[in-house]
Every structure is written in structure tokens, then in C-alpha cells.
């Protein structure tokens, strides 16, 4: 059976107008398209006359079900401004609702990242201005105060990794068993969450990098290492325990970062050779993820 | 090992030689099982392997050895596993939820995971399951402020989303008061479409009340599969009531009427035989398995 109002631009769109009897009958029978249904429902909320007319068209059970569904929709809500904006930009509503359950997108998590970055950046600034003792040093690349940014270079990509790890580690998702038993693609869920966590953590990292005494290209130079760390952790999680994968990625970053800091060349970890290595890691990780994505469709809790 | 078969009339779910270890602990030991449509109760003590078995049937866990077939589909195949999940409702033993979620938002989240992506359809489905378990007036309540029994009902509600054809419920009656348990039994018995329902429980009276089939799992092995009356019959002639405790009995406990109920091979002095219950049959099997 086809709908007489498959996609109405607004059969009751005009202010002061009422829904026609045939439209209400179609709505009551569940035969109108989504747009028309929305229009009718929006009108019904403010029109007692049409609500009364509708009640004559439907049986009490159907009316009760529709009322319950409306109450549930009201209880769920349409989200905040950011969600509405993203919806307008074409991001599917259901994906945005899934993101609402991503731990590393919670305010407390992001605040902790900002807090740690602020502390590290503050320390670097204090060293630069001589407020606290620190190695004042001209690095081989010619950047004064390179030693002051060493703690930031060590910590920043690790914070991004922590955000992404929280997006995919089962221990941070209390409902992971329900997600694992559901038909929704675990790989898609993982990617959506990881990308959002990555973006969420990169913003404060890049912001802090601008405030540091290092070279002007530092905020951009942190992107590839951060991506490489997260990509490596995700790819490694397809062949080993996810926690071990995240820790391994962190160690693989922290070790060379610390060794280069000890050698008084901390910026080398984000310079040309390191960038090339990070790009290679990203490509290799993407290939592994694609080939082994099925691993995320299993429970992958073992 | 002979296959323990509940009923071979229609094998909706089949497990062959399922084994699973956690370190040195053997959770499942070559479990063979065939389940038909209708309600099957899985009875066993803590640590018997019930949760492991149910998680494997729900495609969340993986066996070390053995095979599972659900509606003829093999969960080892990606596409078939997704198809099983489309027909599945699963209540894990511990229902995880995000602390900031309200009841409605939690169900909305699970509905999306079940691929109900249309907002209107989701709202209708959420409203349906909320009405089914009597939590309509709690849609805006945060989950963390619900009582234990209400959370359990919410867990059952999420499992019912999408009209599942296979419902796997791990201890669904835990935390429910007697009236809620009655409502739960009524709800399961009235589900349309004759789905396959597997529920684990410690409550033998739940099994007797609503399960036409029962499986007893002890130490990772299936020790019984049949009807509740057949389970009760395994203790026939071995259950006695007496005024005094008998130390020779395998198991003794004092009933609500003040008399002692004994399960054993020999009748105590002055005892009279009584008709065994499902619980008597289960305790008899449990004792026999422990004595081995």
C-alpha cells in the first residue's frame, strides 16, 4: 500500500491551519511518510482540535502506543547544539547517538587531557623564562629552548593515544558485551569512536603546542606521530590483547622520545626522518586494520 | 560422550563438543546440546559454565574447541555471525551501562546497535519494550538511580528490542521480587513468534514454572537434559520427610513446615517418602556429580 503523503513538504505547515480529515486518517493508519508524520506531530502538540479529531480516527491502543513513542522521543531528546549542527552537516543521527557512549568524549576525560597539557606547557614556559631551573639549550636544528619542549613532546602523543585507547578498550565501555552481541559493525563503531576521540584529543594538543616556545611548525608536526601511535595500537589490537597493544604503542613512542631528549635533540622525534617513519607506520597500520577488521566483529574479549 | 538432547524435533540451536578453558580452569568440557523452539532452563551452581556457554551461544565468546550452529548459521563465518546477531536478544550476567544514560537513552543506544536506525521506529520499539516490562514511567530516570530489580527489568527490556528469534538470558530473575518474577514468567510465556529462549537460573521453581525443557550443567558438563518432570523423577524414591535429621542422608534441610527433608539412598527411621520436585532432582544430580 502506498502512502498518499509519502513526503509532504508540510501538509499542515501553515500557521493557523488544521490537518485535514484524510491526512489524519492516513496518519492514524500509519500510512504517511516520515516528513508528513513529523509535520502532523509537530502540529498536534499545539492543536487540541486536531488531537481530538485524530482520536476519532484511531483506536485507543494505537493512540496509546503513539503517545508512548512520543514520550520516549521526548525523553531521549534531540541532543545539544553540537549534535544538531553535525546532523545538519549530514552526519547520521544514529552515529552521533552512538558517540554519546564513547568514554573518551566525555567532558571529564577531555578536561583531564587539557589539564595535563596545561601543566606540561606551563612547565616548558617556566623553564624558558628561567622561573624554574632547566637546561637552556640551542639544539642542532637551531631552535632555542628545545630542551624545554621535551616533556611536551613525550606526553602529547601519549595523551592522544590514551583518548583513542579509551574509545576502544572494552574495560572503558561498560556496555561492551551488548555491543559485541549486536549486529552493528564492531569495526565501524571502533573507527567512528576512534576518529572522534582522536579529533577531540588533537585539538587541545595542537592548542598547547602553539603556546610552547618551540618552532612554529610544532603543532602540525605532532599530527603524524599521534596518528601513527593510534593506528599502530588499533592494528596491534587485532593480533594481541588490546591493552597490551596500547601499552606497546606508548612504549614505542616514549623510549625514543626520552633517548633523544637525553641526547639534547628532543625535536628529532618530530622532524623529517621521524615523520617519514610515522607515515609508513600509518600506511602499514591501515593495511593491517583492513585485512584483519573481522577481529573487531568477534567479541575480541579473550 | 553421548549427546544430551533436549529434543531433536527442531534443532534451532546446536552445540557440538564445546570446550573452553580459562587458564587451568575448564569452564566447558565437550558440551553437546540441541535446543528447540520454546523456553529452555539452564540450571547449575556458580562456576558450572553457564555464563560461558551462554556467551558462546550469543556469539560474544569463542570456544577453544567445538562448533555451534544457530538456525543453521555458523558464527565463525562473519556474514552468518551478523545474521545470528540480527535475530538475537542477549542479557549478560552483568548488565553494563553508561552512568550518564537515562533508561530511554540506554534503550535507544542498544536499539541503534541492533540496527534500528530510524528515529521513529526506534522510539516506538523502545516504548514497546518499556511497556512490556512496566517501566514506562521511568523513561527519563538515570539508570544509576534505579533499584536492582528495575535494572534487571531494564536488562530484559533491551534484550527484547527488535523482536529477537533467539533470546539468551543469563540469570534474568536475579534481583526480581516474587511479583516481578511472576510478571517475567508471564512475559516470556506470552512472547509472540515462538522464539528460542535460553535462560540460566539458580531458581528451580522458575524452571518448573515456565521451562518445558531443562538442562543441568555441572562442572562444565551437561548432566541432564529433558523435561522438568523427568528431572524431578531422577530423585524418585530417594526423597523423604521426617521429624528428625538423618546424618546418613546425602542432603538434609528443614522445610517451612518444620519437618526435615532428606535426599538419600536409605529412608531415615520413621520417614515417609515424598514426591520429588525439580529442586530435589537437581540437588540429587549435583550431589552425584560432586561425589565423583
Interface residues (C-beta under 8 A of the other chain):
Chain A: X34 X37 X65 X68 X69 X70 X71 X72 X73 X75 X76 X77 X92 X93 X94 X97 X98 X100 X101 X103 X106 X173 X174 X175 X176 X177 X178 X179 X180 X181 X182 X183 X184 X185 X189 X294 X297 X298 X299 X301 X302
Chain B: X55 X58 X59 X60 X61 X62 X78 X81 X82 X83 X85 X86 X88 X90 X92 X94 X95 X96 X97 X98 X99 X100 X101 X102 X103 X104 X105 X108 X109 X110 X112 X113 X114 X115 X117 X118 X119 X120 X123 X124 X126 X127 X128 X130 X131 X136 X139 X140 X158
